[in-house]
């Protein structure tokens, strides 16, 4: 769900000092599937059109599953395809148990789900519980005071000003600015909408609503999905007293409309539903929540072994990466997350459907660098479809914009720009659709930056991404210790170590060439190291020896926005580690 993000930036810059950080140890034990997953966020309207109407659909996803599998993806998160008037592009759900005709049918979903499972890939769905569409039957019946739907939503009488005038119930403000209340002439009351007026908030203080939304989870779980990403979690409950919030527009003034304590308990109830299914067949389901709050708040939703909540609370601070960020800021953000989250909940997000793409925020050269950075960190990595190609934001004319909320209700961003079609080849409309007009125009550079062209270029963003995804599955990344190092103002490094092996991710995020020598990395790295993966603009090549005591190999010159992945051997040694892990798994099965 689209949110106002800028309020968080002060937290990044006010974090603590840069002293050395001890190793974060990953024990050699069996891990749950989501602890090391490469999660592919798929925006279905923009992925692949199978029927020529200009919009992507479920059958289009089936067509491209071989591509997704070849990427090294472990799980797919598909964004809303439910029946919807599309005022918020599917996040205004009219029927949670129906597929919108734009995307296909329920039978198409079943076929897609089976095809995904046959590829050995997990499937997550978007779960949108805070609100429905005002075209949802529940809302229509609630507006007419038809039982049992009368209190499915949050209704309040108008506040009396004098004998002739009334006003909204209180001063609560919606996320798209303006009052969070809209008058219903049919019911003669106001209803709460924390997002668009077409998205009335559900009333989770009504047990029937909780049961309805639990049934939604069960419906899709019965069809075989592996979990859910939960939308807009901070807004699930509001204070019962409906008092005015403190004056001001800041996030921290919203003390009665976001992050109420009941939210945490509701997430735990949903986790209990997923655990019920997990116990039936031994396959664990994943609950991941969307919340842009700092880690201390996110950890509350994760809970503990006694009171488990969501396994993952997405960590979004890296979506704010800009050229102004230096290595110290990056290190503070990474250490903040790594020290706050339980080890099993590490997760990283660089861009998504609500934030500008990496290439646009930074540069084309930065794509490989930040993919290196993200994919080899411990834990789950969420990758937005197209990031593997270096897809950039669309530069749209006003007449090309489709999102009704673009620039409206006080919004200043253009979400359509982040949601452009995938560019598959150099044919008309990049192979996305046979329609003359796709729902949004394809990137003008599709003729040279497309999937087909990048598959044939060994140094492309796509092939670099695939090498990183392969390395992500190795035990040194899934189980290795993790340490961070600020090498210079603009050069950052972290290491992954297991037994006698070390992997180092070394990136220059600055605008000048940097010389990094043995003396700079000190005792952080053994000598020598070998180049395992490189960004396309790197001076060194795969297999080169670096940081050795030979005079000519003591230093690396790193071009601006370049990166390398280094290894203690020309091939990552994993045999003994794999043996240890296999023993652990076998022991668990025997016991």
C-alpha positions in Angstrom: 0.0 0.0 0.0 1.3 3.4 -0.9 2.5 5.4 2.1 4.2 8.7 2.9 7.8 7.7 3.5 9.9 10.8 4.1 9.3 10.9 7.9 11.7 8.0 8.3 14.8 9.6 6.9 15.8 11.4 10.1 16.1 8.0 11.9 18.8 6.9 9.4 21.0 10.0 9.9 20.7 10.0 13.7 21.8 6.4 14.2 24.8 5.6 16.4 28.5 5.5 15.8 30.7 3.5 13.4 32.6 1.2 15.8 33.4 -2.3 14.7 30.5 -4.8 14.8 31.0 -8.3 16.0 30.2 -11.3 13.7 26.6 -12.2 13.5 26.9 -16.0 13.6 24.7 -18.2 11.5 24.6 -21.7 13.1 25.0 -24.8 10.9 21.4 -25.9 11.4 18.5 -26.6 9.1 16.7 -23.4 8.1 13.1 -22.7 7.2 12.6 -22.1 3.5 11.9 -18.4 4.0 15.1 -17.6 6.0 17.2 -17.6 2.8 14.6 -17.0 0.2 15.0 -14.9 -3.0 11.5 -13.5 -3.2 10.3 -12.1 -6.5 7.7 -9.4 -6.2 5.5 -9.7 -9.3 3.2 -6.9 -10.5 0.8 -8.9 -12.6 -0.7 -6.1 -14.7 2.9 -5.4 -16.0 4.5 -8.8 -16.2 3.1 -10.5 -19.4 -0.1 -10.1 -21.4 -1.4 -13.4 -22.7 -4.7 -12.4 -24.4 -3.8 -9.1 -26.2 -5.8 -6.7 -24.1 -2.7 -4.7 -23.1 -2.6 -5.8 -19.5 -0.7 -8.6 -17.9 -2.6 -11.6 -16.5 -2.3 -14.9 -14.7 -1.8 -16.9 -17.9 1.0 -14.5 -18.8 2.8 -15.5 -15.6 2.5 -19.1 -16.5 4.1 -18.3 -19.9 7.2 -16.8 -18.2 7.7 -19.3 -15.3 10.8 -20.7 -17.0 12.3 -17.2 -16.9 11.5 -16.9 -13.2 12.9 -20.3 -12.4 16.1 -19.5 -14.4 16.6 -16.4 -12.3 17.1 -18.5 -9.2 13.9 -17.3 -7.6 12.6 -19.4 -4.6 9.3 -17.7 -4.1 6.9 -15.4 -5.9 4.8 -12.7 -4.3 2.0 -11.8 -6.7 0.3 -8.5 -6.0 -3.5 -8.2 -5.9 -5.5 -9.8 -8.7 -8.8 -9.9 -6.8 -12.0 -8.4 -8.2 -11.7 -4.7 -7.9 -12.8 -1.4 -9.5 -9.1 -0.6 -9.6 -9.3 2.9 -8.0 -6.2 1.9 -6.1 -5.0 -0.5 -8.7 -6.3 -3.6 -7.0 -5.7 -2.6 -3.3 -9.4 -1.7 -3.2 -10.9 -5.2 -3.1 -14.5 -5.8 -4.0 -14.4 -9.6 -3.6 -11.5 -11.4 -1.9 -12.4 -14.8 -3.3 -12.7 -13.9 -6.9 -10.2 -13.1 -9.7 -10.8 -9.9 -11.5 -11.6 -10.5 -15.2 -8.6 -8.3 -16.2 -6.3 -11.1 -14.8 -8.4 -14.2 -15.7 -10.5 -16.6 -13.7 -10.2 -18.7 -10.6 -9.5 -21.7 -12.8 -6.6 -19.7 -14.3 -5.3 -19.1 -10.8 -5.5 -22.8 -10.0 -3.6 -23.7 -13.2 -1.0 -21.0 -12.4 -0.6 -22.2 -8.8 0.0 -25.8 -9.9 2.5 -24.6 -12.6 4.4 -22.6 -10.0 4.5 -25.5 -7.6 5.6 -27.9 -10.3 8.6 -25.6 -10.8 9.5 -26.0 -7.2 8.7 -22.3 -6.4 6.6 -21.1 -3.4 3.7 -18.7 -3.9 2.7 -15.8 -1.7 -0.4 -13.6 -2.2 -1.1 -10.1 -1.2 -3.6 -9.9 1.7 -5.4 -6.5 2.0 -7.2 -6.6 5.3 -7.4 -2.9 6.4 -10.1 -1.9 4.0 -12.3 -3.0 1.1 -13.6 -1.2 -2.0 -16.8 0.8 -1.5 -18.1 -1.5 -4.2 -17.7 -4.5 -2.0 -21.1 -6.1 -1.1 -20.2 -5.9 2.6 -20.0 -2.1 2.4 -23.2 -1.8 0.3 -25.1 -3.8 2.9 -23.5 -2.0 5.8 -24.4 1.4 4.3 -28.1 0.2 4.2 -27.8 -1.1 7.8 -28.5 -4.7 6.7 -27.5 -7.1 9.5 -25.1 -8.6 10.2 -23.1 -6.1 8.1 -24.2 -2.9 9.9 -21.0 -2.6 11.9 -18.6 -4.2 9.4 -17.1 -0.7 8.9 -16.4 2.2 11.2 -19.4 4.6 11.2 -19.8 7.7 13.3 -22.4 10.4 13.6 -21.6 13.9 12.5 -20.2 16.3 15.2 -22.7 19.0 16.0 -21.4 22.6 15.6 -24.7 24.4 16.2 -28.4 24.0 15.5 -27.8 24.1 11.7 -24.3 22.9 11.1 -22.4 19.7 11.6 -18.9 18.5 10.7 -16.7 15.4 10.6 -16.4 13.3 13.8 -12.9 14.3 14.6 -9.7 15.7 13.1 -8.2 12.4 11.8 -6.4 12.8 8.5 -6.1 10.1 5.7 -2.9 8.9 4.2 -3.8 10.7 1.0 -4.3 13.9 3.0 -7.6 15.6 3.8 -10.1 14.3 6.3 -10.3 10.5 6.8 -14.1 10.7 6.9 -16.7 10.6 4.1 -20.4 11.3 4.5 -22.9 8.6 3.4 -26.2 10.2 2.4 -27.8 6.7 2.5 -26.9 6.0 6.0 -26.7 9.6 7.3 -23.3 8.9 9.0 -19.6 9.3 8.2 -17.4 6.3 7.5 -13.7 6.1 8.1 -11.2 5.7 5.2 -7.6 6.0 6.1 -6.6 5.8 2.5 -8.8 6.9 -0.5 -12.5 7.7 0.1 -13.2 4.6 -2.1 -11.5 2.4 0.5 -13.6 2.2 3.7 -11.8 0.8 6.7 -13.0 -2.5 8.1 -14.0 -2.7 11.8 -11.9 -5.4 13.4 -13.5 -4.8 16.7 -16.4 -6.7 15.2 -15.8 -10.5 15.6 -17.7 -11.2 12.4 -15.2 -9.1 10.5 -12.3 -11.0 12.0 -14.0 -14.2 11.0 -14.7 -13.1 7.5 -11.0 -12.1 6.9 -9.8 -15.3 8.5 -12.0 -17.2 6.0 -10.2 -15.3 3.2 -6.9 -16.7 4.4 -8.3 -20.2 4.6 -9.8 -19.9 1.1 -6.5 -19.3 -0.5 -4.6 -21.7 1.8 -7.0 -24.4 0.8 -6.0 -23.7 -2.8 -2.4 -24.3 -1.9 -0.7 -21.0 -1.4 2.5 -20.8 0.8 1.8 -17.6 2.6 0.8 -13.9 2.5 2.3 -10.5 2.4 -0.1 -8.4 4.6 -0.8 -4.9 3.4 -1.0 -1.7 5.5 -0.6 -3.3 8.9 -0.1 -0.1 10.9 -3.7 1.0 10.1 -5.6 -2.1 11.2 -7.1 -0.7 14.4 -7.9 2.8 15.6 -8.4 4.0 19.1 -11.9 3.3 20.4 -12.4 6.8 21.9 -12.2 8.7 18.6 -10.5 11.6 20.3 -8.8 14.3 18.2 -5.1 13.6 17.4 -2.5 16.2 18.4 -2.2 19.1 15.9 0.3 18.7 13.1 0.8 16.5 10.0 3.8 14.4 11.1 3.7 10.6 11.4 4.3 10.9 15.1 1.1 13.0 15.6 -1.0 10.0 14.5 -1.2 8.4 17.9 -4.8 7.2 17.6 -4.9 6.0 14.0 -1.8 3.9 13.5 0.2 1.3 15.4 -2.4 0.5 17.9 -1.5 -2.3 20.3 -4.4 -4.5 19.0 -2.6 -4.7 15.6 0.1 -7.0 17.0 -2.5 -9.4 18.5 -4.4 -9.5 15.2 -1.2 -10.5 13.3 -0.6 -13.2 15.9 -4.1 -14.6 15.2 -3.4 -14.7 11.5 -0.1 -16.5 12.2 -2.0 -19.1 14.2 -4.2 -19.8 11.2 -1.1 -20.3 9.0 0.5 -22.5 11.7 -2.6 -24.7 11.7 -2.1 -25.5 8.1 1.7 -25.9 8.6 1.0 -28.6 11.3 -1.3 -30.5 8.9 1.3 -31.3 6.3 4.7 -30.2 7.8 5.1 -27.4 5.2 5.6 -24.1 6.9 3.6 -21.1 5.6 5.0 -17.5 5.7 3.4 -14.4 7.0 5.2 -11.2 6.0 3.9 -7.7 6.9 4.2 -4.3 5.3 5.2 -1.6 7.8 7.6 1.3 7.2 8.2 1.8 10.9 11.7 1.4 12.5 12.9 -2.0 13.5 12.0 -1.8 17.2 8.3 -1.5 16.2 8.7 -4.2 13.5 10.1 -6.7 16.0 6.9 -6.4 18.0 5.0 -7.9 15.1 7.5 -10.8 14.8 7.0 -11.8 18.4 8.8 -14.8 19.9 8.5 -18.5 20.2 5.9 -18.2 22.9 3.8 -15.6 21.1 4.8 -15.9 17.4 3.7 -13.2 14.9 4.8 -12.6 11.4 8.0 -14.4 10.5 9.1 -11.4 8.4 8.4 -7.7 8.8 9.7 -6.0 5.6 12.6 -3.7 6.3 12.2 -0.8 3.8 14.9 1.7 4.8 17.1 0.7 1.9 14.4 2.0 -0.5 15.7 5.5 0.5 19.2 4.9 -0.8 20.4 7.9 -2.8 23.7 9.1 -4.2 24.1 11.2 -1.0 24.5 8.1 1.1 28.0 7.3 2.0 29.5 4.0 3.4 28.9 5.0 7.0 25.2 5.6 6.5 24.8 2.3 4.7 26.6 0.6 7.5 24.5 2.2 10.2 21.3 1.1 8.4 22.5 -2.5 7.9 23.8 -2.9 11.4 20.6 -1.4 12.8 18.5 -4.0 11.1 20.9 -6.9 11.8 21.1 -6.1 15.5 17.3 -5.4 15.9 15.8 -8.4 14.1 16.0 -12.0 15.3 18.4 -13.9 13.0 15.5 -15.8 11.4 13.8 -12.5 10.4 16.6 -10.8 8.5 15.1 -9.3 5.3 16.0 -6.6 2.7 14.1 -4.5 0.2 15.7 -2.1 -2.3 12.7 -1.1 -4.4 9.1 -2.0 -5.0 5.9 -0.9 -6.6 5.6 2.2 -4.3 9.2 3.5 -4.7 11.3 4.7 -7.5 13.5 2.0 -9.1 17.2 1.7 -8.2 18.5 2.7 -11.7 16.5 5.9 -11.6 17.4 6.8 -8.1 21.1 6.1 -8.6 22.5 5.2 -12.0 22.7 2.4 -14.5 26.1 1.5 -13.2 24.7 1.2 -9.7 22.3 -1.7 -10.6 25.0 -4.4 -10.3 26.4 -2.8 -7.2 23.2 -2.8 -5.2 22.1 -6.2 -6.5 25.4 -7.5 -5.1 24.8 -5.7 -1.9 21.3 -7.0 -1.4 21.5 -10.6 -2.6 24.4 -11.8 -0.4 23.2 -10.3 2.9 21.9 -12.9 5.4 18.2 -13.6 5.2 15.3 -13.0 2.8 15.8 -10.7 -0.2 12.8 -9.2 -1.9 13.4 -8.2 -5.5 10.9 -6.2 -7.5 10.3 -7.6 -11.0 12.6 -5.8 -13.5 15.2 -5.0 -11.0 17.3 -7.9 -12.3 17.3 -6.0 -15.7 18.0 -2.6 -14.4 14.6 -1.4 -15.4 14.0 2.3 -14.8 11.1 4.5 -14.0 8.8 5.5 -16.8 8.8 9.2 -17.9 5.0 9.5 -18.5 2.9 12.3 -20.0 -0.2 13.2 -18.0 -2.4 11.6 -20.7 -0.5 8.3 -20.2 -1.1 8.0 -16.5 -3.6 5.4 -15.3 -3.4 5.4 -11.5 -6.4 7.6 -10.3 -4.3 8.6 -7.3 -1.4 10.0 -9.3 -1.0 13.6 -8.1 -4.4 13.5 -6.5 -5.6 13.8 -2.8 -2.4 15.6 -2.0 0.0 13.0 -3.5 3.1 14.3 -5.2 4.6 11.1 -6.6 3.6 9.2 -9.8 3.2 5.5 -8.9 2.6 4.5 -12.5 6.2 5.4 -13.2 7.4 2.5 -11.0 5.0 0.0 -12.5 5.9 -0.1 -16.2 5.7 -3.4 -18.3 8.5 -5.9 -18.4 10.6 -5.7 -21.6 11.0 -9.2 -23.0 12.5 -8.7 -26.4 13.0 -6.1 -29.2 9.7 -6.7 -31.0 6.8 -4.2 -30.9 5.9 -3.3 -27.3 8.9 -5.3 -26.0 7.0 -8.6 -26.4 4.8 -7.6 -23.4 1.6 -7.5 -25.4 0.3 -8.0 -28.9 -2.0 -5.0 -28.4 -1.0 -1.8 -30.1 -1.4 0.0 -26.8 -0.1 -1.6 -23.5 -1.8 -0.3 -20.4 1.4 1.8 -19.8 4.0 2.4 -22.5 7.1 0.3 -22.4 10.6 1.7 -21.8 11.8 3.5 -25.0 15.2 1.6 -24.6 13.5 -1.8 -24.8 15.1 -2.4 -28.2 18.5 -2.9 -26.5 17.9 -3.5 -22.8 15.4 -6.3 -23.0 15.5 -9.8 -21.5 16.5 -11.5 -24.7 19.4 -9.2 -25.3 20.6 -9.4 -21.7 20.5 -13.2 -21.8 23.0 -13.1 -24.6 25.4 -10.7 -22.9 27.5 -12.4 -20.2 28.2 -9.0 -18.5 24.5 -7.8 -18.5 22.7 -6.9 -15.3 20.5 -10.0 -15.8 23.4 -12.5 -16.0 25.2 -10.8 -13.1 22.0 -11.1 -11.1 21.8 -14.8 -11.9 25.4 -15.4 -10.8 24.6 -13.7 -7.5 21.3 -15.7 -7.1 23.3 -18.9 -7.5 25.8 -17.8 -4.9 23.0 -16.9 -2.5 22.1 -20.5 -2.3 25.5 -21.7 -1.2 26.1 -22.6 2.5 28.6 -19.7 3.0 25.7 -17.3 2.3 22.9 -19.2 3.9 24.8 -20.2 7.0 28.0 -18.0 7.1 28.9 -15.4 9.7 28.4 -11.8 8.8 30.6 -8.8 9.5 30.4 -5.2 8.1 33.3 -2.9 7.4 33.5 0.8 6.4 36.6 0.9 4.3 36.5 4.6 3.3 34.0 7.4 3.0 32.5 5.8 -0.2 33.7 2.2 -0.1 31.8 -0.4 1.9 32.4 -4.1 2.5 30.8 -6.9 4.3 32.0 -10.5 4.6 30.4 -13.9 4.9 32.6 -16.6 6.5 32.1 -20.3 7.0 34.9 -22.6 8.2 38.0 -21.7 6.2 36.1 -19.9 3.4 35.3 -16.2 3.1 33.2 -14.2 0.7 33.6 -10.4 0.6 31.2 -7.9 -1.1 33.2 -4.7 -1.8 31.3 -1.8 -3.4 32.3 1.8 -4.3 29.1 3.9 -4.1 30.9 7.2 -4.7 31.5 9.2 -7.8 35.3 8.9 -8.0 37.7 6.0 -8.6 39.0 4.6 -5.3 42.2 2.7 -4.6 41.7 0.0 -2.0 44.8 -1.9 -0.9 45.7 -4.7 1.5 46.3 -2.1 4.3 42.7 -0.9 3.9 41.1 -4.2 4.4 43.5 -5.2 7.2 42.7 -8.3 9.1 39.1 -8.4 7.6 40.2 -10.5 4.7 42.7 -13.4 4.3 45.3 -13.1 1.6 45.0 -13.7 -1.3 41.4 -13.2 -2.6 40.0 -14.0 -6.0 37.3 -12.2 -8.0 34.2 -14.3 -8.0 31.6 -11.9 -9.5 32.1 -8.4 -10.9 30.0 -5.5 -12.0 30.1 -4.8 -15.7 32.2 -1.6 -15.1 34.7 -3.2 -12.8 38.4 -3.0 -13.8 39.2 -6.5 -12.5 37.9 -9.7 -14.1 36.5 -12.9 -12.7 39.3 -15.2 -11.5 41.8 -12.3 -11.0 43.9 -12.4 -7.8 43.6 -9.4 -5.5 44.9 -8.4 -2.1 47.9 -10.6 -2.3 51.4 -9.7 -1.1 52.6 -9.5 -4.7 53.3 -5.8 -5.4 51.1 -5.7 -8.5 48.2 -7.3 -6.8 48.1 -5.5 -3.4 45.5 -2.9 -4.5 42.2 -2.7 -6.5 41.2 0.4 -8.4 37.4 0.7 -8.2 35.6 2.8 -10.7 32.7 4.9 -9.5 29.6 2.8 -8.7 31.4 -0.5 -9.2 31.6 -3.6 -7.1 33.2 -7.1 -6.8 32.4 -10.2 -4.9 35.7 -11.8 -3.7 36.3 -15.4 -2.6 39.2 -17.2 -0.8 39.2 -19.6 -3.7 38.5 -19.4 -7.4 35.6 -21.7 -6.8 33.6 -21.4 -3.5 34.4 -24.4 -1.4 31.2 -25.9 0.0 31.6 -29.6 0.1 32.3 -30.0 3.8 29.6 -27.5 4.7 27.1 -29.3 2.6 28.0 -32.5 4.4 27.4 -30.9 7.8 24.0 -29.5 6.7 22.9 -32.9 5.3 23.8 -34.5 8.5 21.7 -32.0 10.4 18.7 -32.6 8.2 19.0 -36.4 8.4 19.4 -36.2 12.1 16.2 -34.2 12.4 14.3 -36.7 10.1 15.5 -39.7 12.1 14.6 -38.1 15.4 
